[in-house]
C-alpha cells in the first residue's frame, strides 16, 4: 500500500515527520510514503495558488496508483474532493485529520464564526509573520501536549508568507464538502481532535449523520499527528491492509468457489427474509432494461432463490428464462417456491454450459462479486451473448462493509470481511472483451440496532466470511465485545451503519475488438427501515 500525506493551511510536509517516525517504528515499515505540498507552501514556496479545479487536477496527477490518501485540515478537505470526483481510480482509501466538511459555520453546521475568519484574513494581509505565529498557537490550543506542539510548529518556520497563503485561506473558507462526504464510494475515516480550537469536535456527529465514519481523539487539538503520532499511526495501520486483506487482483481468488456454493446453499431457506438490499438492487437493475425490447432468451446469472427470475417473467412474459446458479440448494428452492424460469442449471459463471451466441440478455444481480478472474468471466459472457445482446450486472465494490472491516481491524489483524474487486478492474475487463456501455457506482447504507444483527443477516444470506485466510474458529464473547466497542462510535440516530458499494454495469456486445465502458455519476441511498 502507498500512503500519501497532504498537509493543511499554514503548514508544509514537515508536519508529518512525527507520524512517519511512529509508522516506521511500528509494523508499517513496508508502506511507501509520498508527501504532497500545496502551492505556496514548503518546497512550493513562491508558486501561485490556482483555481479550485486546477488545484485538484494538479494534486491528483501526483498521486500514485492504489494509495491511501491522508489529509490534514485544508489538505483533508481537498483529499475528500479528490476521492469523490467522478472517474478517479488512484485512491483506494481516505483518512482526514481535523478536516471539517465546511471550515466556516453554515446554517446548523458547526465551524468557525465567519466574522472571526474575516478578522484573521485581514490580519494575515496586514501582518503575515505574526499571524502565522498566532495560527501556530491556535493549532496547539487545547491539546494535552500544547507546549510541545507549539514549540514543534514554531521550529518549522515557512520560507515565506506570500499571496498564495491568502488565496489558500480564501479557498479554505470557500470549500463546502457537506454534500461530497455522502458520495465518497470508498473506505473513509474522519478523525477529529476533542479539544480542537479551529474545527469543533461536534462536526464529527454531523459527519456521522451523513453516513460517514468519524472518530474523536480525546484531549487532542488541531494537530494530533504531532501530539499523538502513535495514536494516529495506530488508526492508519488499522486502515491499511492486514494479513492478505489488501487489494486483490483478478488473478488471485481469495476464496474457493465450492465454499461459496456451500455457504449460499445453507442459506437458501433464510435468504429471502434477510435480503433487503439484494431485492432493492435487483429492482434497480431491472429498471435499467429497455422497455421497448423483447429478448427471446434471458440468462438469470446467479439466480439464487428466483426473485430476479420472477421479476424478469413479469417484465418479459414470452421469453425463455434460464436460471443458473452455483448453489444447487438455491435452485431447488427456486423451483419449489418461485418456478418462474424455464430451465435451472447448476454451473459456474466462469464456465457457462451454453452455446455461443445463444442468449439475448444476461441479467446478473449481486452474484458476480464472487468471481475474481474478470477477463475470463467477461470473455465467457461475451461468448454466449448474441450479436445485439445486452448484459446487465449489479455487483459489489471494495468499499462494501468498510465500517465492519475497520471495526474488526481494531480487534485483531485477521480477515473478517469478504473482499471485492475495484471498479477499474470491472471497467477494464468488460472493455477488453468487447463490451461497450457504462458503469455506475452508488453507496447504499443499511442501519442496524446491534452488530450481532448485522452479522446474523450476513449469515442468513450466505455472505459469511469465506476468505481462505479467515479464522475458522468461533468468535468468542470477548472478541464480540471488542468488536461492538469499536463499532459503537460509528452509530448514528438511525443505528449502526453498514455501507455497500454497488456497481451497476449496463453493457452491449460490440462487433469486434475492444469496447469502451465509461464511468457515470452514482449516488447514496440510505435504507430507512429499521433493521431490528
C-alpha positions as CSV (number, residue, x, y, z in Angstrom):
1,X,0.0,0.0,0.0
2,X,1.2,3.5,-0.8
3,X,0.5,6.3,1.8
4,X,0.1,9.9,0.6
5,X,0.1,12.7,3.1
6,X,-1.3,16.2,2.3
7,X,-0.8,19.0,4.8
8,X,-3.2,21.8,5.6
9,X,-3.1,25.6,5.6
10,X,-0.1,27.3,7.3
11,X,2.0,24.2,7.3
12,X,4.0,22.1,4.9
13,X,5.3,18.5,4.6
14,X,7.3,18.8,7.8
15,X,4.1,18.5,9.9
16,X,4.1,14.7,9.1
17,X,7.5,13.9,10.5
18,X,6.4,12.7,13.9
19,X,3.7,10.5,12.3
20,X,6.2,9.0,9.7
21,X,8.6,8.1,12.6
22,X,5.7,6.5,14.5
23,X,4.7,4.5,11.5
24,X,8.2,3.3,10.8
25,X,8.6,2.3,14.5
26,X,5.6,0.1,14.2
27,X,4.7,-2.7,11.7
28,X,4.1,-0.5,8.7
29,X,7.7,-0.3,7.6
30,X,6.8,-1.6,4.1
31,X,4.4,1.3,3.4
32,X,5.8,3.7,0.8
33,X,5.1,7.3,1.9
34,X,4.6,10.3,-0.5
35,X,4.5,13.8,0.8
36,X,2.4,16.4,-1.2
37,X,2.9,20.1,-0.7
38,X,0.3,22.8,-1.6
39,X,1.3,25.7,-4.0
40,X,2.9,28.4,-2.0
41,X,3.9,26.2,0.9
42,X,7.1,24.4,1.8
43,X,9.1,23.3,-1.2
44,X,6.5,25.0,-3.4
45,X,7.0,28.4,-1.8
46,X,6.6,31.2,-4.4
47,X,4.2,29.1,-6.6
48,X,0.9,30.8,-7.2
49,X,-2.3,29.4,-5.9
50,X,-4.5,28.2,-8.8
51,X,-8.3,27.9,-9.1
52,X,-10.0,25.1,-7.3
53,X,-10.4,22.7,-10.3
54,X,-6.8,23.2,-11.5
55,X,-5.6,22.7,-7.9
56,X,-7.4,19.3,-7.7
57,X,-6.1,18.2,-11.1
58,X,-2.5,19.1,-10.1
59,X,-2.7,17.2,-6.8
60,X,-4.4,14.2,-8.3
61,X,-1.8,13.9,-11.1
62,X,0.9,13.5,-8.3
63,X,-0.9,10.5,-6.7
64,X,0.4,7.0,-7.2
65,X,-2.0,4.2,-8.0
66,X,-3.7,2.3,-5.2
67,X,-2.9,4.8,-2.5
68,X,-4.4,5.6,1.0
69,X,-4.7,9.4,0.9
70,X,-4.4,11.2,4.3
71,X,-5.1,14.9,4.5
72,X,-4.9,17.4,7.4
73,X,-7.3,20.3,7.7
74,X,-7.4,22.1,4.3
75,X,-5.5,19.1,2.9
76,X,-8.2,16.8,4.2
77,X,-11.0,18.8,2.6
78,X,-9.1,18.7,-0.7
79,X,-8.4,15.0,-0.3
80,X,-12.1,14.3,0.2
81,X,-12.9,16.2,-3.1
82,X,-10.3,14.1,-5.0
83,X,-11.8,10.9,-3.5
84,X,-15.3,11.8,-4.5
85,X,-14.5,13.0,-8.1
86,X,-16.0,11.1,-10.9
87,X,-13.7,8.6,-12.6
88,X,-10.9,8.7,-10.1
89,X,-9.2,5.3,-9.8
90,X,-6.0,6.1,-7.9
91,X,-7.4,6.5,-4.3
92,X,-8.4,3.3,-2.6
93,X,-8.9,4.8,0.9
94,X,-9.3,8.2,2.6
95,X,-8.4,9.4,6.1
96,X,-8.9,13.1,7.0
97,X,-7.5,14.7,10.2
98,X,-9.1,17.8,11.7
99,X,-10.9,18.5,8.4
100,X,-14.4,19.8,8.7
101,X,-17.0,19.4,5.9
102,X,-17.1,23.2,5.9
103,X,-14.5,25.2,7.8
104,X,-16.9,28.1,8.3
105,X,-20.1,27.7,10.2
106,X,-23.0,27.3,7.8
107,X,-26.6,27.1,8.9
108,X,-26.6,24.4,11.7
109,X,-23.2,23.0,10.8
110,X,-20.6,23.8,13.4
111,X,-17.5,25.7,12.2
112,X,-15.5,28.9,12.7
113,X,-17.6,32.0,13.0
114,X,-17.4,33.9,9.7
115,X,-16.6,37.2,11.3
116,X,-13.7,35.7,13.2
117,X,-12.4,34.2,10.0
118,X,-12.7,37.6,8.3
119,X,-10.6,39.2,11.0
120,X,-8.0,36.5,10.7
121,X,-7.9,37.1,6.9
122,X,-7.3,40.8,7.4
123,X,-4.6,40.1,10.0
124,X,-2.8,37.8,7.5
125,X,-2.9,40.5,4.8
126,X,-1.5,43.2,7.2
127,X,1.0,41.2,9.4
128,X,1.7,37.8,7.8
129,X,4.5,36.6,10.0
130,X,2.9,37.4,13.4
131,X,-0.4,35.9,12.0
132,X,1.4,32.7,11.2
133,X,2.7,32.6,14.8
134,X,-0.8,33.2,16.1
135,X,-2.0,30.3,13.9
136,X,0.6,28.0,15.5
137,X,-0.9,28.8,18.8
138,X,-4.4,28.1,17.6
139,X,-3.3,24.7,16.3
140,X,-1.8,23.8,19.7
141,X,-4.5,25.3,21.8
142,X,-6.5,22.8,23.9
143,X,-4.1,19.9,23.3
144,X,-2.9,18.0,26.3
145,X,0.6,18.4,24.9
146,X,0.0,22.1,23.9
147,X,3.5,23.4,24.8
148,X,5.3,20.7,22.9
149,X,3.1,21.0,19.9
150,X,3.6,24.8,19.8
151,X,7.3,24.5,20.1
152,X,7.4,22.0,17.3
153,X,5.3,24.1,15.0
154,X,7.4,27.2,15.6
155,X,10.6,25.1,14.8
156,X,9.2,24.8,11.3
157,X,9.0,28.4,10.1
158,X,7.9,28.9,6.4
159,X,10.3,30.1,3.7
160,X,7.8,33.0,3.1
161,X,4.2,34.0,3.7
162,X,3.0,35.5,0.5
163,X,-0.1,36.0,-1.6
164,X,-0.6,32.2,-2.2
165,X,-1.3,31.9,1.6
166,X,-4.1,34.5,1.3
167,X,-5.6,32.7,-1.7
168,X,-5.3,29.3,0.1
169,X,-7.1,30.8,3.1
170,X,-9.9,32.0,0.9
171,X,-10.1,28.5,-0.6
172,X,-10.4,27.1,3.0
173,X,-13.3,29.5,3.7
174,X,-15.0,28.7,0.4
175,X,-15.0,24.9,0.3
176,X,-18.2,23.1,1.3
177,X,-18.0,19.3,1.4
178,X,-21.3,18.6,3.1
179,X,-22.8,17.0,0.0
180,X,-19.5,15.5,-1.1
181,X,-18.9,13.4,2.0
182,X,-22.1,11.4,1.2
183,X,-20.8,10.4,-2.2
184,X,-17.3,9.1,-1.4
185,X,-17.6,5.4,-2.7
186,X,-14.5,4.0,-0.8
187,X,-13.5,3.3,2.7
188,X,-13.1,6.6,4.6
189,X,-12.3,7.7,8.2
190,X,-12.5,11.2,9.5
191,X,-10.5,12.0,12.7
192,X,-11.2,15.0,14.9
193,X,-9.4,16.4,18.0
194,X,-11.6,16.5,21.0
195,X,-10.1,19.9,22.1
196,X,-9.5,21.4,18.7
197,X,-9.8,25.2,18.8
198,X,-10.2,25.5,15.0
199,X,-12.5,22.6,14.0
200,X,-15.2,21.8,16.6
201,X,-15.4,18.2,17.6
202,X,-19.2,18.5,17.2
203,X,-18.6,18.3,13.5
204,X,-17.9,14.5,14.0
205,X,-21.6,13.9,14.9
206,X,-22.7,15.9,11.8
207,X,-20.4,13.8,9.6
208,X,-21.8,10.6,11.1
209,X,-25.3,11.7,10.2
210,X,-24.2,11.9,6.6
211,X,-23.4,8.1,6.8
212,X,-19.6,8.7,7.0
213,X,-17.3,7.3,9.7
214,X,-15.9,9.7,12.2
215,X,-13.8,9.4,15.4
216,X,-12.9,11.9,18.1
217,X,-9.4,11.7,19.6
218,X,-9.8,12.8,23.2
219,X,-7.5,15.6,24.6
220,X,-6.1,16.3,21.1
221,X,-6.1,19.7,19.4
222,X,-5.8,20.6,15.7
223,X,-2.6,18.6,15.1
224,X,-2.9,15.1,16.7
225,X,-0.2,13.8,14.2
226,X,2.2,15.9,16.3
227,X,0.8,15.5,19.8
228,X,-0.2,11.8,19.5
229,X,1.6,10.4,16.5
230,X,1.5,6.9,17.9
231,X,-2.3,7.0,18.2
232,X,-2.7,8.4,14.6
233,X,-0.3,5.8,13.4
234,X,-2.4,3.1,15.0
235,X,-5.5,4.4,13.3
236,X,-3.7,4.3,9.9
237,X,-2.3,0.8,10.5
238,X,-5.8,-0.4,11.3
239,X,-6.9,1.1,8.0
240,X,-4.1,-0.4,5.9
241,X,-4.4,-4.0,4.5
242,X,-3.7,-6.7,7.1
243,X,-2.7,-10.3,6.6
244,X,-3.7,-10.7,3.0
245,X,-6.7,-8.3,3.4
246,X,-5.3,-5.8,0.9
247,X,-6.1,-5.1,-2.7
248,X,-6.7,-8.3,-4.7
249,X,-6.0,-8.8,-8.4
250,X,-8.2,-10.5,-11.0
251,X,-5.8,-13.5,-11.0
252,X,-5.7,-14.1,-7.2
253,X,-9.1,-15.5,-6.0
254,X,-9.2,-15.2,-2.2
255,X,-11.7,-17.9,-1.8
256,X,-12.8,-21.3,-3.2
257,X,-16.0,-21.4,-5.3
258,X,-17.0,-24.6,-3.6
259,X,-17.1,-22.6,-0.3
260,X,-19.3,-20.0,-2.0
261,X,-21.7,-22.8,-3.1
262,X,-21.9,-24.4,0.3
263,X,-22.4,-21.1,2.1
264,X,-25.3,-19.9,-0.1
265,X,-26.8,-23.4,-0.3
266,X,-27.1,-23.5,3.5
267,X,-28.7,-20.0,3.4
268,X,-31.5,-20.9,0.8
269,X,-34.3,-21.1,3.4
270,X,-33.2,-17.9,5.3
271,X,-32.1,-15.8,2.3
272,X,-35.3,-14.0,1.4
273,X,-36.1,-12.8,4.9
274,X,-32.7,-11.0,5.2
275,X,-32.0,-10.0,1.5
276,X,-33.5,-6.4,1.8
277,X,-30.6,-4.8,0.0
278,X,-30.4,-7.5,-2.6
279,X,-34.0,-7.2,-3.6
280,X,-33.7,-3.4,-3.9
281,X,-30.6,-3.7,-6.1
282,X,-32.4,-6.3,-8.3
283,X,-35.3,-4.0,-8.8
284,X,-33.0,-1.1,-9.7
285,X,-31.1,-3.3,-12.2
286,X,-34.3,-4.4,-13.9
287,X,-35.3,-0.8,-14.2
288,X,-32.2,-0.4,-16.5
289,X,-33.7,-2.8,-19.1
290,X,-35.0,-1.3,-22.3
291,X,-38.8,-1.3,-22.1
292,X,-39.2,-1.4,-25.8
293,X,-37.0,-4.5,-26.3
294,X,-38.2,-8.1,-26.1
295,X,-35.3,-10.6,-25.7
296,X,-36.1,-14.2,-26.6
297,X,-33.7,-15.9,-24.3
298,X,-32.6,-14.5,-20.9
299,X,-29.9,-15.8,-18.6
300,X,-30.5,-15.0,-15.0
301,X,-26.9,-15.5,-13.8
302,X,-26.6,-16.2,-10.1
303,X,-30.4,-16.6,-9.9
304,X,-30.5,-17.5,-6.2
305,X,-33.9,-18.1,-4.8
306,X,-35.6,-16.9,-8.0
307,X,-36.6,-13.3,-7.1
308,X,-34.9,-11.9,-10.2
309,X,-36.4,-14.7,-12.5
310,X,-39.8,-13.9,-11.1
311,X,-39.4,-10.2,-11.9
312,X,-38.0,-10.9,-15.4
313,X,-41.0,-13.2,-16.1
314,X,-43.4,-10.3,-15.3
315,X,-41.4,-7.9,-17.5
316,X,-40.8,-10.4,-20.4
317,X,-43.7,-12.9,-20.2
318,X,-42.8,-14.7,-23.5
319,X,-39.1,-15.0,-23.0
320,X,-37.3,-18.3,-22.2
321,X,-35.6,-17.7,-18.9
322,X,-32.6,-19.8,-17.9
323,X,-31.8,-19.7,-14.2
324,X,-28.2,-20.5,-13.4
325,X,-26.5,-20.6,-10.0
326,X,-23.5,-22.1,-8.3
327,X,-25.6,-23.4,-5.4
328,X,-27.9,-26.4,-6.1
329,X,-29.9,-25.8,-3.0
330,X,-30.7,-22.3,-4.2
331,X,-32.1,-23.6,-7.5
332,X,-34.1,-26.3,-5.7
333,X,-35.7,-23.6,-3.5
334,X,-36.5,-21.5,-6.6
335,X,-38.1,-24.5,-8.5
336,X,-40.3,-25.1,-5.5
337,X,-41.2,-21.6,-4.4
338,X,-40.7,-19.4,-7.5
339,X,-41.0,-21.6,-10.6
340,X,-40.7,-18.6,-13.0
341,X,-37.7,-19.9,-15.0
342,X,-37.9,-22.4,-17.8
343,X,-34.6,-24.1,-17.0
344,X,-32.5,-24.4,-13.9
345,X,-28.8,-25.1,-14.3
346,X,-26.1,-25.6,-11.6
347,X,-22.9,-24.1,-13.0
348,X,-20.1,-21.5,-12.5
349,X,-20.4,-18.2,-14.3
350,X,-16.8,-18.5,-15.4
351,X,-17.7,-21.8,-17.2
352,X,-21.1,-21.5,-18.8
353,X,-22.6,-24.7,-20.3
354,X,-24.3,-22.7,-23.0
355,X,-23.8,-22.4,-26.8
356,X,-22.1,-19.5,-28.4
357,X,-24.4,-16.6,-29.2
358,X,-27.4,-18.3,-27.5
359,X,-28.5,-15.5,-25.1
360,X,-30.1,-12.2,-25.8
361,X,-30.0,-10.7,-22.3
362,X,-27.7,-11.6,-19.4
363,X,-29.1,-10.4,-16.1
364,X,-27.0,-10.8,-13.0
365,X,-27.8,-9.2,-9.7
366,X,-25.5,-9.4,-6.7
367,X,-23.7,-12.6,-7.8
368,X,-20.6,-11.9,-9.9
369,X,-18.7,-10.3,-6.9
370,X,-17.7,-13.9,-6.1
371,X,-15.7,-14.1,-9.4
372,X,-12.2,-12.7,-9.3
373,X,-10.8,-13.7,-12.8
374,X,-12.7,-10.9,-14.6
375,X,-11.1,-11.1,-18.0
376,X,-12.1,-14.8,-18.3
377,X,-15.5,-14.1,-16.9
378,X,-16.3,-11.3,-19.4
379,X,-14.9,-13.4,-22.3
380,X,-17.4,-16.1,-21.3
381,X,-20.3,-13.7,-21.1
382,X,-19.4,-12.2,-24.5
383,X,-19.2,-15.8,-26.0
384,X,-22.7,-16.8,-25.0
385,X,-24.3,-13.4,-25.9
386,X,-25.9,-13.0,-29.3
387,X,-25.0,-10.0,-31.5
388,X,-27.0,-7.0,-30.4
389,X,-27.5,-8.6,-27.0
390,X,-27.2,-6.8,-23.7
391,X,-25.6,-7.6,-20.3
392,X,-26.9,-6.0,-17.1
393,X,-24.8,-6.6,-14.0
394,X,-25.1,-5.4,-10.4
395,X,-22.1,-6.4,-8.2
396,X,-20.2,-5.1,-5.1
397,X,-17.0,-3.0,-4.8
398,X,-14.3,-2.9,-2.2
399,X,-15.9,-0.2,0.0
400,X,-18.6,-2.7,0.9
401,X,-18.9,-3.1,4.7
402,X,-16.0,-0.8,5.3
403,X,-17.4,0.1,8.8
404,X,-17.3,-3.6,9.8
405,X,-13.9,-4.1,8.3
406,X,-12.4,-1.1,10.2
407,X,-14.0,-2.1,13.4
408,X,-12.6,-5.7,13.1
409,X,-9.2,-4.1,12.5
410,X,-9.3,-2.6,16.0
411,X,-9.8,-6.1,17.4
412,X,-7.2,-8.2,15.5
413,X,-5.3,-8.5,12.2
414,X,-7.4,-11.3,10.8
415,X,-9.5,-11.3,7.6
416,X,-13.1,-11.0,8.7
417,X,-14.9,-9.3,5.8
418,X,-15.2,-10.6,2.2
419,X,-13.1,-8.6,-0.3
420,X,-14.3,-7.5,-3.7
421,X,-12.6,-6.0,-6.8
422,X,-12.5,-2.3,-7.6
423,X,-14.5,-0.6,-10.3
424,X,-11.5,-0.1,-12.6
425,X,-11.0,-3.8,-12.8
426,X,-14.6,-4.2,-14.0
427,X,-14.3,-1.4,-16.5
428,X,-11.1,-2.8,-18.0
429,X,-12.3,-6.4,-18.2
430,X,-15.6,-5.5,-19.8
431,X,-14.0,-3.2,-22.4
432,X,-11.3,-5.7,-23.2
433,X,-13.9,-8.4,-24.0
434,X,-15.6,-6.1,-26.5
435,X,-18.4,-4.6,-24.4
436,X,-19.5,-1.0,-24.5
437,X,-21.7,0.8,-22.1
438,X,-21.5,2.4,-18.7
439,X,-20.6,1.6,-15.1
440,X,-22.4,3.5,-12.3
441,X,-21.4,3.3,-8.7
442,X,-23.6,4.1,-5.7
443,X,-23.4,3.7,-2.0
444,X,-26.3,2.0,-0.2
445,X,-26.4,2.3,3.6
446,X,-28.4,0.0,5.9
447,X,-28.6,0.6,9.6
448,X,-28.7,-2.0,12.4
449,X,-29.6,-1.9,16.1
450,X,-26.7,-4.2,17.0
451,X,-23.5,-5.7,15.5
452,X,-24.9,-9.1,16.2
453,X,-28.0,-8.4,14.0
454,X,-25.7,-7.3,11.1
455,X,-23.6,-10.4,11.3
456,X,-26.7,-12.6,11.6
457,X,-28.1,-11.0,8.4
458,X,-24.9,-11.7,6.6
459,X,-25.0,-15.3,7.7
460,X,-28.7,-15.6,6.7
461,X,-28.0,-14.5,3.1
462,X,-24.9,-16.7,2.8
463,X,-22.4,-13.8,2.8
464,X,-20.5,-15.0,5.8
465,X,-16.7,-14.6,5.7
466,X,-15.4,-17.3,3.3
467,X,-11.9,-16.0,2.7
468,X,-9.2,-18.6,2.6
469,X,-7.3,-16.5,5.2
470,X,-10.3,-16.3,7.5
471,X,-10.1,-17.7,11.1
472,X,-12.3,-20.8,11.1
473,X,-12.8,-20.7,14.9
474,X,-15.9,-19.4,16.6
475,X,-16.0,-15.7,17.5
476,X,-15.8,-15.6,21.3
477,X,-17.6,-13.3,23.7
478,X,-14.5,-11.1,24.3
479,X,-14.0,-10.6,20.6
480,X,-17.6,-9.7,20.1
481,X,-17.4,-7.2,23.0
482,X,-14.3,-5.6,21.5
483,X,-15.9,-5.5,18.0
484,X,-19.0,-3.8,19.5
485,X,-16.9,-1.3,21.3
486,X,-15.0,-0.4,18.1
487,X,-18.3,-0.2,16.0
488,X,-20.3,1.9,18.5
489,X,-18.6,5.3,17.8
490,X,-20.0,5.0,14.3
491,X,-23.6,4.8,15.5
492,X,-26.0,7.4,14.1
493,X,-29.5,8.3,15.0
494,X,-30.6,5.5,12.6
495,X,-28.3,2.9,14.1
496,X,-25.0,1.3,13.2
497,X,-24.3,1.9,9.5
498,X,-23.4,-0.9,7.1
499,X,-22.4,0.5,3.7
500,X,-22.4,-1.3,0.4
501,X,-20.6,-0.1,-2.7
502,X,-22.9,-1.2,-5.5
503,X,-21.6,-1.2,-9.1
504,X,-24.1,-1.3,-12.0
505,X,-22.9,-2.2,-15.5
506,X,-25.2,-1.6,-18.4
507,X,-23.4,-3.2,-21.4
508,X,-23.9,-4.1,-25.0
509,X,-21.9,-6.5,-27.1
510,X,-19.8,-4.9,-29.8
511,X,-19.0,-6.5,-33.2
512,X,-15.3,-6.9,-32.6
513,X,-12.2,-5.5,-30.8
514,X,-12.0,-3.6,-27.6
515,X,-15.1,-1.8,-26.4
516,X,-15.5,1.3,-24.2
517,X,-17.1,1.3,-20.8
518,X,-17.5,4.8,-19.2
519,X,-18.0,5.7,-15.6
520,X,-21.1,7.8,-14.8
521,X,-22.4,9.5,-11.7
522,X,-23.8,7.5,-8.9
523,X,-25.3,8.5,-5.6
524,X,-26.1,7.5,-2.0
525,X,-29.2,5.6,-0.8
526,X,-29.9,5.3,2.9
527,X,-32.2,2.5,4.0
528,X,-34.7,4.0,6.4
529,X,-36.3,0.7,7.5
530,X,-35.3,-0.4,11.0
531,X,-33.0,-3.5,10.7
532,X,-34.0,-4.7,14.2
